[in-house]
Amino acid sequence: MVVAGCVTEFEPPYFGRFDQSGLASYFYTMRSAKVVSLYEAKTHLSEFIERAAKGEEFIVSKSGKPKARILPLAKTNAVRLGVWKGKVTVSKDFDDPLPDVLLEAFGELPE
């Protein structure tokens, strides 16, 4: 519930997203998320983004109804370049034409 722009907790404790079959695909516990009004979210968006980056979650509501969530991005595993360096070698004939026997096995007749 939002009271004059004050941050309060959302009740009931569960807010579900439903898939096409009408079954809940997951339930999210809202007790840890703070509810803010749309006006407050627009006014202090950069503050909420910074706080979300630190792990807080917010529900943006309009007329007392939840409309959106502001939450931190999931941590991703960065791509490490060069992991296979020195472990894999490519033969010098890698780009050479395939042998006739192999071409025939794939249904391509040699010319």
N, C-alpha and C positions, 0 to 999 in steps of 0.2 A: 504494500500500500504506500502511496506517495502522499505526504502531508505537506502542502505548501512548499514544495521543493526540497524537503528534508529527505535525507537518505534513510530508508527503512528496509526491512527485510520483506521479501515477497511471500505471501501465503496463498495457496497451499504450498507445501514443501516440494511438490514435484511439478515440473513443467515438461510436457511430452511433445515430441515431434512424431507425426504419424506418416506412414508410408501409404502407397496407393491402395493396399488391401485394407487400410483402416486400423491395422495393428500398430501398436507403438514400436518403433524401431529402436528407440532408446529412451530412457528417462534421465533427466538431469536434475540433481538436487540443487535447489535454488537457495538454500539457507546460507550458503557462503557468498552469494551474489548480492550486491547492493542495488536497489531500485532507485533510478533517478528519472526525473521528468524530462520530456523532450526538450523543453526550454533550458533546463539546467545542463543537459548534455550538449546542446548547441553552444551555450555560453561558455562552458568549461571543457570543451572537447579535448584540447591539447593536454589538459591536466588528467583527464580520464584515460587518455591514450598512454601517457607516461605511467600512470598507476597500473594500468592493465599490463604494460610491458614488464612490470615488477611482479605480476602474478595475481592481481585483483581482478574480479569479474563484476560487470555491471549489467543491469537490465534497464533498457530505455523504455519508458512507458508514455503513452499518450492517453489522456482521459482515464487514467488509472488502469489501463490495459497494457500488458507487456507487448512491445512491438519489435525489439531488437536486443541483441546481446553485444557487449563489448568485452572481449576476452583476449588473453595473450595468445600469440601464435604458438602452435606446437613446435617444439624444438626439432630441427631437421639435422640429419647427418650430412655434413658438408662433404662434397666430393673431394677426395684426396687424389691429386694428380701425381703420376709417377710411381704408384704403388707397385706396378709390375716391372718397373725398370730394372734391367739386369736379370730378371727371372724368366723372361720369354724372349726367344729369338725367332726371327723370320728367315727362312732359307732364301738363298739368292735366286732360286728358280720359282719363287712364289707367284710371280706374274706371268710365267711362261704358259703357253697354251696347254690345255689338258691333253693327256694321252688319248689316242683313238679308242682304246678299250673303255675308258671311263666315259667318253662322249657317247659311245654306243649304249652304255648302261643307262644313261639319262635320256636316250631316245634321239640324240642328235647325231646324225651321220656325218663323218668327216668328209671334207670336200676333196 
